[in-house]
Amino acid sequence: MKTARLFKEDVYLKESDAEVLEVSCGKDGLLVVLDRTVFFPTGGGQSCDTGRMNEFRVKEVYERGGEIYHVVDENAGLSPGDKVHISIDWERRFDNMQRHCGEHILSGVFHALCGGINRGFHMGDDYMTIDISLEDDPSFTEIDDGLLAEAELRTNRIIWADMPVVSRHFDRREEAENLPLRKKLTIESDITIVSVGDINNPSDCVACCGTHPSTSGQVGMVKIYKAEPNKGMYRIYFEAGQRALMKYRNQFDILTALEKDLSAGDDDVIHKYEALKERYSCAKDEVYRLKRAFIKQAAEELNARLETCGENLIEKKFELLEPGDFPDVYKALSENLPELIILIHSPSSTAVLFSASPDVNCGKLIKEYAAEFGGRGGGSASNGRAVFPSGDALDKFTDAIRRYFNE
């Protein structure tokens, strides 16, 4: 291990001078190893720091074989022995600190509250998740809404208490095992234990290689979004810190807009929303009944026309029925069908073609004639659809089809 990890001693250190030890080529740029670094590498469920090395962007940092590699632009022109100045993006670092510490506190609360063991942790772009296994307390068989609410409240009370968050480093497993750990250790050396609160009665105490603030109050807040069963455990979706505040702000703005639109307040917005849904459902049912009646009427009118006209092509325009309703109209027609039926939706300049004749291919007609008048569409032998830029263009298309049938 050639690189001194300055972030282990001081997570608030934002910059430092360093010396280049190694430079190699990677697929995304130069891989630079330094004698010291303030950059936390990806690990422990936490994303890496980003920042700058001199004037060049450090876009990724990862650990491999015990060494920390900084990925910078290929044109950085660095060589072993060069002196560089490194600095991290502090907003990204503090965001990770808030989120990771929030996860620790929440996991500790679930363990204390219901014997839940954190078996998985992920820090995503939109939320974090932990997978809680109910295995230490048989009296708990599920995580319901009440348990979620209690865990969230306890977590935020620990944050409000502004407890100390301390990282302790140990060379050997035996030294670290003397602490009141939430989870058993799985590593033998170079161990960091993070505790929240009094070490004699901590709110959380667990091995972790990530970065955390010095006090719980800096986490700001934790908000649980939901929980769902997952592989015999419960996956908890939540957020912490500034991200939780931004989520709250967005949801508050949405709720305020909804209240204004419904002329409602916090106490009755749900009631008015449910009433609006009921009115919408009734209106939807009524529209459906009216549409079925209109389809039946349209089919009857067409059938009456088919009995007397003897034409090989029938065309009918509609204002109210949508193109998606036309197959129902066609299905309701009698068996005495012409070679081609064209049903038109005037508002959208859409033509839908139907044919049961083996001598007529609707898709082929659309392919051969629609493009000439700016139409787009296609279909099969029995039916097809074309949309035109205007009613005039559609009329020209149907005129061309009619001339084809009269040739």
C-alpha positions as CSV (number, residue, x, y, z in Angstrom):
1,M,0.0,0.0,0.0
2,K,1.9,3.0,-1.3
3,T,-0.7,5.7,-0.9
4,A,-1.4,7.4,2.4
5,R,-5.1,7.7,2.8
6,L,-5.6,11.2,4.3
7,F,-9.4,10.9,4.3
8,K,-9.1,8.3,7.0
9,E,-7.6,10.8,9.4
10,D,-9.6,13.9,8.4
11,V,-12.7,13.6,6.2
12,Y,-12.9,17.4,6.1
13,L,-9.5,17.8,4.4
14,K,-10.4,19.1,0.9
15,E,-7.0,19.4,-0.7
16,S,-3.3,18.5,-0.5
17,D,0.0,18.4,-2.3
18,A,1.1,15.0,-3.5
19,E,3.8,13.3,-5.5
20,V,3.1,11.0,-8.5
21,L,4.4,7.5,-7.9
22,E,3.1,5.6,-10.9
23,V,1.4,6.5,-14.2
24,S,-0.2,4.0,-16.6
25,C,-2.8,4.0,-19.4
26,G,-6.4,2.9,-18.8
27,K,-9.4,2.8,-21.1
28,D,-10.8,6.0,-19.7
29,G,-7.5,8.0,-19.2
30,L,-4.3,8.0,-17.2
31,L,-4.2,5.9,-14.0
32,V,-2.2,7.9,-11.5
33,V,-1.0,6.5,-8.1
34,L,0.0,9.2,-5.6
35,D,2.0,9.0,-2.4
36,R,-1.0,10.5,-0.6
37,T,-4.5,11.3,-1.4
38,V,-7.7,13.1,-0.2
39,F,-9.8,11.1,-2.7
40,F,-12.0,8.4,-1.3
41,P,-12.1,5.4,-3.8
42,T,-15.4,3.7,-4.7
43,G,-16.1,1.1,-2.0
44,G,-18.4,0.0,0.8
45,G,-21.5,0.9,-1.2
46,Q,-20.3,4.5,-1.5
47,S,-19.3,6.2,-4.8
48,C,-15.8,7.8,-5.1
49,D,-14.8,11.4,-4.7
50,T,-14.2,13.5,-7.8
51,G,-12.2,16.7,-8.2
52,R,-9.0,18.0,-9.7
53,M,-5.3,17.1,-10.0
54,N,-3.6,20.4,-10.9
55,E,-5.9,21.7,-13.7
56,F,-7.1,18.3,-14.8
57,R,-10.3,16.6,-13.8
58,V,-10.2,13.5,-11.6
59,K,-13.3,11.7,-12.9
60,E,-13.0,8.4,-11.1
61,V,-11.1,6.9,-8.2
62,Y,-10.9,3.2,-7.4
63,E,-8.8,0.7,-5.4
64,R,-7.2,-2.4,-6.9
65,G,-4.7,-4.7,-5.3
66,G,-4.4,-2.4,-2.3
67,E,-3.5,0.7,-4.4
68,I,-5.6,3.7,-5.2
69,Y,-5.9,4.8,-8.8
70,H,-6.9,8.3,-9.9
71,V,-8.3,8.5,-13.4
72,V,-7.4,11.7,-15.2
73,D,-7.4,13.0,-18.8
74,E,-4.8,11.4,-21.1
75,N,-3.3,14.9,-21.9
76,A,-2.4,15.5,-18.3
77,G,1.2,14.6,-19.2
78,L,2.1,13.3,-15.7
79,S,5.2,11.3,-14.9
80,P,6.5,9.6,-11.7
81,G,8.2,12.2,-9.5
82,D,5.9,15.1,-10.5
83,K,4.5,17.3,-7.8
84,V,0.7,17.9,-8.0
85,H,-2.0,19.7,-6.1
86,I,-5.2,17.7,-5.5
87,S,-8.6,18.8,-4.4
88,I,-12.0,17.1,-4.1
89,D,-15.5,18.3,-5.0
90,W,-16.6,19.0,-1.5
91,E,-20.4,19.1,-2.2
92,R,-20.1,15.5,-3.5
93,R,-18.0,14.4,-0.5
94,F,-20.4,15.9,2.0
95,D,-23.4,14.5,0.2
96,N,-21.8,11.0,0.5
97,M,-21.0,11.7,4.2
98,Q,-24.6,12.7,5.0
99,R,-26.1,9.7,3.1
100,H,-23.7,7.1,4.4
101,C,-24.0,8.2,8.1
102,G,-27.8,8.4,7.7
103,E,-27.7,4.8,6.6
104,H,-25.6,3.8,9.6
105,I,-28.1,5.4,12.0
106,L,-31.1,3.9,10.3
107,S,-29.6,0.5,10.2
108,G,-28.7,0.8,13.9
109,V,-32.2,1.8,14.8
110,F,-33.7,-1.2,12.9
111,H,-31.3,-3.5,14.8
112,A,-32.3,-2.0,18.2
113,L,-36.0,-1.8,17.3
114,C,-36.7,-5.2,15.8
115,G,-33.5,-7.2,15.6
116,G,-33.2,-6.3,11.9
117,I,-29.8,-7.1,10.3
118,N,-28.6,-5.0,7.4
119,R,-27.7,-7.5,4.7
120,G,-27.4,-5.1,1.8
121,F,-26.8,-1.4,1.1
122,H,-26.9,0.7,-2.1
123,M,-26.5,4.4,-2.7
124,G,-28.3,5.2,-5.9
125,D,-28.8,8.5,-7.7
126,D,-32.5,8.8,-6.7
127,Y,-32.6,7.0,-3.3
128,M,-30.7,4.7,-1.0
129,T,-31.8,1.2,0.0
130,I,-30.9,-1.2,2.8
131,D,-32.1,-4.9,2.9
132,I,-33.2,-5.7,6.5
133,S,-33.4,-9.3,7.6
134,L,-35.6,-10.0,10.6
135,E,-33.5,-12.7,12.2
136,D,-32.4,-11.6,15.7
137,D,-35.9,-11.1,17.2
138,P,-38.5,-13.8,16.4
139,S,-41.3,-11.6,17.8
140,F,-41.0,-9.5,14.6
141,T,-42.2,-11.2,11.4
142,E,-42.8,-8.1,9.2
143,I,-41.9,-4.5,8.8
144,D,-45.2,-2.6,8.6
145,D,-46.1,1.1,8.3
146,G,-46.1,1.5,12.1
147,L,-42.6,0.1,12.4
148,L,-41.3,2.2,9.6
149,A,-42.7,5.4,11.2
150,E,-41.1,4.5,14.5
151,A,-37.7,3.7,12.9
152,E,-37.8,7.0,11.0
153,L,-38.7,9.0,14.2
154,R,-35.9,7.3,16.2
155,T,-33.4,7.9,13.5
156,N,-34.2,11.6,13.3
157,R,-34.1,12.0,17.1
158,I,-30.5,10.6,17.0
159,I,-29.7,13.1,14.3
160,W,-31.3,16.0,16.3
161,A,-29.3,15.0,19.4
162,D,-26.1,15.8,17.4
163,M,-24.2,12.8,18.7
164,P,-20.5,12.3,18.0
165,V,-19.6,10.1,15.1
166,V,-16.1,8.6,15.6
167,S,-14.0,6.4,13.3
168,R,-11.6,4.1,15.1
169,H,-8.8,2.3,13.2
170,F,-7.5,-1.1,14.2
171,D,-4.7,-3.3,12.8
172,R,-6.1,-6.6,14.0
173,R,-9.6,-8.1,14.3
174,E,-9.1,-9.0,18.0
175,E,-8.7,-5.4,18.9
176,A,-11.9,-4.3,17.2
177,E,-14.1,-7.1,18.5
178,N,-14.0,-5.5,22.0
179,L,-16.4,-2.9,20.7
180,P,-20.3,-3.3,20.8
181,L,-20.6,-4.1,17.1
182,R,-23.9,-4.3,15.3
183,K,-22.5,-6.9,12.9
184,K,-19.8,-9.5,13.2
185,L,-16.5,-8.7,11.6
186,T,-15.6,-10.4,8.3
187,I,-12.1,-9.0,7.9
188,E,-8.9,-9.7,9.8
189,S,-6.9,-6.5,9.5
190,D,-6.9,-2.8,8.7
191,I,-10.3,-2.4,10.2
192,T,-12.2,0.9,10.7
193,I,-15.1,0.9,13.2
194,V,-17.6,3.8,12.9
195,S,-19.7,4.5,16.1
196,V,-22.5,7.0,16.6
197,G,-23.0,8.3,20.2
198,D,-21.4,7.0,23.4
199,I,-19.3,4.0,22.7
200,N,-20.6,2.3,25.8
201,N,-24.2,2.6,24.5
202,P,-23.9,3.6,20.9
203,S,-26.8,4.3,18.5
204,D,-24.7,2.4,16.0
205,C,-21.3,0.7,15.9
206,V,-20.2,-1.2,12.8
207,A,-17.2,-1.7,10.5
208,C,-17.1,0.7,7.6
209,C,-14.6,2.1,5.2
210,G,-16.7,5.1,4.1
211,T,-16.6,8.7,5.0
212,H,-18.9,10.2,7.7
213,P,-19.4,13.6,9.4
214,S,-18.1,14.2,12.9
215,T,-21.5,14.6,14.4
216,S,-24.9,13.1,13.6
217,G,-26.5,16.5,13.4
218,Q,-24.7,17.1,10.1
219,V,-26.8,14.4,8.5
220,G,-29.7,16.8,8.7
221,M,-32.6,14.4,8.3
222,V,-33.6,10.9,7.1
223,K,-36.8,10.2,5.2
224,I,-38.1,6.7,4.6
225,Y,-40.0,6.4,1.3
226,K,-41.3,2.8,1.4
227,A,-40.5,-0.8,2.3
228,E,-41.2,-3.9,0.2
229,P,-40.5,-7.7,0.6
230,N,-37.3,-8.7,-1.2
231,K,-35.7,-12.2,-1.2
232,G,-36.9,-13.1,2.3
233,M,-36.0,-9.6,3.6
234,Y,-37.4,-6.1,3.5
235,R,-35.9,-3.5,1.2
236,I,-36.1,-0.1,2.7
237,Y,-36.1,2.9,0.3
238,F,-35.0,6.2,1.9
239,E,-32.9,9.3,1.6
240,A,-30.8,11.5,3.9
241,G,-29.3,15.0,4.1
242,Q,-29.8,17.6,1.4
243,R,-31.2,15.0,-1.0
244,A,-34.0,14.3,1.5
245,L,-34.7,18.0,1.8
246,M,-34.8,18.5,-2.0
247,K,-37.2,15.5,-2.3
248,Y,-39.4,17.1,0.4
249,R,-39.3,20.4,-1.4
250,N,-40.3,18.9,-4.7
251,Q,-43.2,17.0,-3.1
252,F,-44.3,20.0,-1.2
253,D,-44.4,22.1,-4.4
254,I,-46.5,19.4,-6.1
255,L,-48.9,19.2,-3.1
256,T,-49.2,23.0,-3.0
257,A,-50.1,23.1,-6.7
258,L,-52.6,20.2,-6.2
259,E,-54.2,22.0,-3.2
260,K,-54.5,25.2,-5.3
261,D,-56.1,23.4,-8.2
262,L,-58.6,21.6,-5.9
263,S,-59.2,24.6,-3.7
264,A,-58.2,22.4,-0.8
265,G,-56.0,22.5,2.3
266,D,-53.8,19.9,3.9
267,D,-56.7,18.6,5.9
268,D,-59.1,17.9,3.0
269,V,-56.9,17.5,-0.2
270,I,-57.1,13.7,-0.1
271,H,-60.9,13.8,0.3
272,K,-61.3,16.2,-2.6
273,Y,-58.9,14.2,-4.7
274,E,-60.9,11.0,-4.0
275,A,-64.2,12.8,-4.9
276,L,-62.6,14.0,-8.2
277,K,-61.5,10.4,-9.0
278,E,-65.1,9.2,-8.4
279,R,-66.5,11.8,-10.7
280,Y,-63.9,11.0,-13.3
281,S,-64.8,7.3,-13.1
282,C,-68.5,8.0,-13.5
283,A,-67.8,10.3,-16.5
284,K,-65.5,7.7,-18.1
285,D,-68.3,5.0,-17.8
286,E,-70.8,7.4,-19.3
287,V,-68.5,8.3,-22.2
288,Y,-67.9,4.5,-22.8
289,R,-71.7,3.9,-23.0
290,L,-72.2,6.8,-25.3
291,K,-69.4,5.7,-27.5
292,R,-70.8,2.2,-27.8
293,A,-74.1,3.6,-28.8
294,F,-72.5,5.9,-31.4
295,I,-70.5,2.9,-32.8
296,K,-73.7,0.9,-33.1
297,Q,-75.5,3.8,-34.8
298,A,-72.6,4.4,-37.2
299,A,-72.6,0.7,-38.1
300,E,-76.3,0.7,-38.7
301,E,-76.0,3.7,-41.0
302,L,-73.2,2.0,-43.0
303,N,-75.2,-1.3,-43.2
304,A,-78.2,0.6,-44.6
305,R,-76.0,2.2,-47.1
306,L,-74.4,-1.1,-48.1
307,E,-77.8,-2.6,-48.8
308,T,-78.6,0.0,-51.4
309,C,-75.5,1.5,-53.0
310,G,-73.7,-1.5,-54.5
311,E,-70.4,0.3,-54.5
312,N,-67.0,-1.4,-54.4
313,L,-65.6,1.4,-52.1
314,I,-67.3,3.0,-49.1
315,E,-65.9,6.1,-47.4
316,K,-67.2,7.7,-44.2
317,K,-65.9,10.6,-42.0
318,F,-66.2,10.8,-38.3
319,E,-65.6,13.8,-35.9
320,L,-66.3,12.1,-32.5
321,L,-65.1,8.5,-32.9
322,E,-61.3,8.0,-32.6
323,P,-59.3,5.9,-35.1
324,G,-59.0,3.3,-32.3
325,D,-62.8,2.9,-32.4
326,F,-63.0,2.1,-36.2
327,P,-62.2,-1.7,-35.8
328,D,-65.3,-1.9,-33.7
329,V,-67.4,-0.2,-36.3
330,Y,-66.0,-2.5,-39.0
331,K,-66.7,-5.6,-36.9
332,A,-70.4,-4.5,-36.5
333,L,-71.0,-4.4,-40.3
334,S,-73.0,-7.0,-42.2
335,E,-71.4,-9.6,-44.3
336,N,-72.4,-7.8,-47.5
337,L,-69.1,-5.8,-47.6
338,P,-67.6,-3.8,-50.5
339,E,-64.0,-4.5,-51.6
340,L,-62.7,-1.5,-49.5
341,I,-64.0,0.6,-46.6
342,I,-62.2,3.8,-45.7
343,L,-63.1,5.3,-42.3
344,I,-61.7,8.8,-41.7
345,H,-61.1,10.7,-38.5
346,S,-61.3,14.3,-39.6
347,P,-59.7,16.1,-36.7
348,S,-56.4,14.1,-37.0
349,S,-56.5,13.6,-40.8
350,T,-56.3,9.9,-40.3
351,A,-57.6,7.2,-42.7
352,V,-58.1,3.6,-41.7
353,L,-58.6,1.1,-44.5
354,F,-60.5,-2.3,-44.1
355,S,-60.9,-5.1,-46.6
356,A,-62.1,-8.7,-46.6
357,S,-61.4,-9.1,-50.3
358,P,-58.5,-11.3,-51.4
359,D,-58.0,-8.9,-54.3
360,V,-57.3,-5.9,-52.1
361,N,-54.2,-5.3,-49.9
362,C,-54.7,-2.3,-47.5
363,G,-51.1,-2.1,-46.5
364,K,-49.9,-2.1,-50.1
365,L,-52.4,0.6,-51.0
366,I,-51.1,2.8,-48.2
367,K,-47.5,2.1,-49.2
368,E,-48.1,3.0,-52.8
369,Y,-50.3,6.1,-52.5
370,A,-49.9,7.8,-49.0
371,A,-46.4,9.1,-49.4
372,E,-47.3,11.0,-52.5
373,F,-49.6,13.2,-50.4
374,G,-47.3,13.5,-47.3
375,G,-48.9,10.6,-45.5
376,R,-47.2,8.1,-43.1
377,G,-48.5,4.7,-42.2
378,G,-48.7,1.1,-43.1
379,G,-50.6,-2.1,-42.3
380,S,-51.6,-5.6,-43.4
381,A,-53.6,-7.0,-46.2
382,S,-56.9,-6.7,-44.2
383,N,-56.4,-3.3,-42.6
384,G,-54.0,-0.3,-42.5
385,R,-53.8,3.2,-41.2
386,A,-52.3,6.4,-42.7
387,V,-51.9,9.9,-41.1
388,F,-51.8,13.0,-43.3
389,P,-50.5,16.6,-42.7
390,S,-53.9,18.1,-43.6
391,G,-57.5,17.2,-44.5
392,D,-56.8,18.4,-48.0
393,A,-53.9,15.9,-48.4
394,L,-56.1,13.1,-47.0
395,D,-58.9,14.0,-49.5
396,K,-56.3,13.8,-52.4
397,F,-55.3,10.3,-51.1
398,T,-58.8,9.0,-51.0
399,D,-59.5,10.5,-54.5
400,A,-56.4,8.6,-55.8
401,I,-57.7,5.4,-54.2
402,R,-61.1,5.9,-55.7
403,R,-59.7,6.4,-59.2
404,Y,-57.7,3.2,-58.7
405,F,-60.9,1.3,-58.1
406,N,-62.7,2.9,-61.0
407,E,-60.0,2.1,-63.5
